[in-house]
Amino acid sequence: MRKGIAAAGCAAFVVTTAAACGTTASLSSGAKVQQALDRLGEQKSVTLSVGFDGNQQQIWTALKGTEDFTQDYAKLLADFDVSMSLSADKPLKDVKDTKTDPASVALRVSLGQGKDLLEVRSLAGKQVYLRADLHEFLTLADGLATKEDKADLQEFRQMLDAADKLPSSLKSVKDAVGGKWVSVDVKSFEEFSKTMAKEGGSPLPDTSALDPKTAEQVTKALREAVEHNAKFTDAGSKDGADHVKVTLPAGKTADALAEALKPVADQLPDGFSTADLQSVPDKDVSVDVAVKDGALSGITLDLDQFDTGNEIQGALPLTVGFAPDAQPVAAPAGATPLNPQDIMGAVMQLMAGGMAA
């Protein structure tokens, strides 16, 4: 799942890069994609969605040879949907640095049919709103867990049930656990995180990202790695959209990218290294780009192309959908402010068993 979504995101970026420098022989198809991307960049807001393009049976047929893969996992992948929205007060192509050009971002993870598992909205990096259906998470995890893990899940469920009995003074925590919207002041949590780090560790995850200079070098490296290799081919029309096939020699492109990233290898995020690029298969990889009414509507990548161990038995398409002219990211109504002190108070109450109302 993680690698698949990462591959789709990378494919979207590769298409963006490649379209800007397509070969002369494929100028017509490449120009069509580039114009669609230009139109996307002219918008002030856009929503992207990521999901597998197939039902439970199709996904099961493709992945049943994978170790420990079950029908429950196939159903999860068929229903799984991730969407991300980005909005700013200027065209997105003009947002160069989020420090000087603050943008708002929203992320939603769901299982379809209104079953939202997690939703986060960040307004210009200052205020964050979030809600999570922890009980649905537990139900989902319980259906996929081993016998050994079920005991830990039961323990967590008991903790959630105990949280319902917290005193009214900790309403913000009760709302958070109950799946309601809560708001977080970024500055106050940053200060809280620094304090906790001095005292032996913060409960908050490390959210450090690439600095702008390194990010620019990574972007340049990818552009140089693909600019002479991408080929564009007209793939006809389907469902009212024009399709363009973008093809890259994956192994050759990965080697060029690894070489270009060597100067910034130490600055790359934890969990990724240029050595990961050595496992990219030495064959052509194709991406299908859909353009509807002159706007980019979708990018589809068949993950079977990256299978080197014959674990994927057939097509396994993953699609990134684009919805330009989306509504700007906005604050939800009725969110309860969540303070760091409330979290610490709730933890102490739960540990001490003090559940007096």
N, C-alpha and C positions, 0 to 999 in steps of 0.2 A: 504494500500500500504506500509506504513512505517513498520508496524508490520510484514507484510508478507516478505519483503526483509530482515528485521532483523532476522526473523525466519530461512530464507534460509541460511544466513550467519552463524548463530549459528549452524545450521545443518551441514554445511561444517566443522566447527571447531570440533563439536562433533564426526563426522566421523573420522577426523584426529586423535583425541584423542583416541577414542574407538578402532580404528584399531591397535594402538600401544600396546593395552593391552587387546585384544580379549580373550574370554574364550577358553579353550583347545578343547571343543566340536566343536567349529566352526573355528578351526585353519586354515583349507584349504581356506575357503572363506575370513576369516580375513587376512590371509597372502597375498591373491591376492590383496586385497585393500591396505594393507600396502606397498607392493612392488610398486603399482601404485603411492602411495603417496611419497615413497622414490625417485622414478624417477622424480616426480614433483619437489621435493626439490633440485634435482641435477641440475636443469635448472637455467640459469642466468636471464631468463625473462619468464613471463607467463601472459596470459590474461584471466580474468574471465568475464563471461557475466551472467546477471540475467534477467529473464523474465518469464511471465506466459506461460505455455505450453498448449495453447488453443486459438481458434478463438473467435471473438466477441460474437457469439451466445452461445458457450459453457460457456463463462464467465458470460454472462447474465443469463443463466439458473441456474448457481451455486449461483449467488449473487442477483437475483431479489427480494429476500425476505428481503434484507438489507435496512434499512431506507434511503430514498432519493437516492437510487442507480438507475441510468438511463442507457439507451442504450449508451448515450454519454460516460459515465464512463466505460462501458464495452468495447467500442471501444478503449478508451485511454489505458486501461490495456492490451488489446490484442496487441496493437502497441508498448507499452512501453518497452524500452530496456535500460539496464544499463550495461556498461562494465568498468572494471578496469584492468589496466596493471601495472605490477611491474617488475622492472629490476634493476640489480646491476652488479658490475664488478667481482662478485664471485657467486658461487652457492647460491641460496636463502636460503637453509638450514643453511648456514654459516653466514647469516646476523643476528646478535644478538642484536645490538644496532645501530639505524640509526644515532647516533651522531658520532660514530667511524667507522661505515660501511654505508656510505650514499647510499641510494637507491632512484631511481626515480619512480614516480607514475603518472599514467594518469587516468582520469575519464571522461567518456562520457555518456551523457544521450540523448536518441533520441526516435523518434516515428517511427523508421523504414523507409525504402525507402529513405534513405539519408537525412531525416529531423532531423538533429542534433540540439538539444535545447541548450546544454551546453557541453563544453569540457575544461578540465583543465589538464595541464601537469606541474608537479613539478620536476625539475631536481636537485636531491641531496639536496633538501630543501633550495637551494640558489636562484634560479630563477624560477618564476612561469609564465606560459603562459596560457592565457584563451581567450575564445570567447563564446558569448552567443547570441542567436537569440531572442532578447527581443520582437520583433514584433510577432514572432511565439508564444512566451509565452503568449502575450496578446490575440492573436487570440484563442489560446487554452483555456485560462482563461475565455474569453468572452463567449465561447460556454457552459461553465460549471457554470457560475456565476448566482447568483440571481439578481433580478431587483435592489436591494439595492446596490449590489456590482458593477454593471455595471457602475454606475456613477463614482466610484473611478477609475475604469479601464479606463474610458474615459479621466479622468484627467491625468492619467499616460501616456496615449497615446499622449495627447497634449504636455506633457513635452518632450517625445521622439521626436516628430515632431519639437519642438522648438530647441532641441539639434542639429538638422541638420543645423541650422543657426548660430551655434557658430562660432567665428572667427577662421581663419586658425591656429592661434597660439595654439589652443586647439585641434589640429588634433587627438591626442591620445584618447581624450574623445569621439570625433566624431566617431573614428574607433571602440571604445569599444561599443558604442551605436548602431553602424551600423553592428555589428556582425562580425567584423574582429578580427584577432589575435592581442592581446596586451601582452606585457611582463611586469612583476612586479618584482622589486628587493625586496626580502623578508626583508632584513635588513632595507632598507629605510622606508618601510611601518610599520615595527615594531616600529621604532623610532617615526614615525608619529602617530601611535596608542597610544603610551605612552604619547605624547604631548597632543593629543586630550582628553585622559582620565583625565589629570590634569585640563583641561579647561572645564570639564563637560560631557565628554563621547565621546568615539570613534565611528565612523560610521562602523568600522570593527567588525565582529563577534568574540566572544570569542572562540579561537581555542585551549584552553588548553586541554591536554589529560592526561591520566593516566601516572604517573611517572613509570619508568621501574620496580621498586620494587613492586609497587601495581599491575602492569600488570602481573608480574610473579606470584604473589599470586593468582590473579584471574584465571590464566591458571592452576595453581596447583589445585585450588579448583574444577574447572570443570573436570579436569582429574580424581581426586579422586571420584567425584560424579558419573562418568559413568563407571569407569574401571571394576567394578564387575557386572554391569547390562547389558552391551551391548551383543547382540546375532547376529551372522552373519549366513545368510542362502543363499545358491546358488539359484538364481532366473532365471537361464537359459540365453539364448542369444537372442539378438534382434538388428537388423540393424548393424550387425558386431561387437557388443559390448557384453561383458559378464556382467551380472547384479548380484549384491549382495544386499540382503535386510538386513539392519541394524535395529534392533528393541531395543527400550528402554522403560522401564516403566516411563512415563513422570512425574507423580506426585511424585513418590519415588525419582527420580533423582533430581527434582526441590527442594524437601525438603532438600536433602543432600547438594545441591549447596547453598541454602539459609543459612544453618547452617555454611557451610565452609566460606561463604563470610562475616559473621558477624564481624570479626576483621578489615575488610577494608570497611565496609559499608559507613563510612564518606568520603571515598576517591572515591567512585563511581561517574560517570558522572551525571550531573543534568538530571532529567527526568527518572532516573532508580533507583530503590530501590529493596531490597530483598523482599519487600511486593508484588512486581509484580509477583513473582514466585508462590504466593499462588493461582493465578487464573489458573495455568496450570492444565489441566484435569487429573484426576487420572485414566489413561488408557495407554496401550501400544501405542507408536508412532513409525512409521516406515519410513525409508529413503531409497530410491533406489539409489544405486551407480553403475555407468556405467564405465567399464574399457575396453578400446579399444587399441589393439596392445600393451598391457602392461602399458598403460598410463591412468591416470584418465581423463575421458572425460565429466562426468556430475554427479551431485547430484540432485535428484528430491524429493521434499517434498510436500505432499498433505496437503494444509492448512485446509481442512475439518476436519482433525484430532484434530485441536485446537479449533474448534467451540463448544462453550458451550451454545449458545443461539439459536441454530437451524436456524441461519441466512444463512448458506451455504447449498444450496440444491444440493449436488452432489460433484463430484471430482473437486478440484481446484489446480492442480499441479503447483508448482513454481520450476523452474530449474536453477541451477548454472552450467554453462558450463565452461570447462577448455580447454585452447589452449596452451599447452607447446611449447617451441621453438618459441615463438612469437618474433617479432622485438623489440629491446630495445626502451624504451621511449626516444624520441628525440625532440629537439626544432623545432617548425614549421618555415617555411620560411616566411620572410616579416613581422614579428611581430613588432608593434610600441611600444616603451617604454612608459609606463604609470606612471607618477609621481604623488605623493600625492598632490603637488601644483596644478597640472592640474585639479584634481577633485574639489578642493576647488575653483579654479578660475571658473570652469564651473558652480558650484552651485551658486556662487555669480552672475554670468552673468544671469543665468536663473531666479534667484529671483528678480534681478533688471530689468529684461526685456531688458538688453543691448545686442542686437543681431547684432551689426554692424559687417559687414564682414571685 
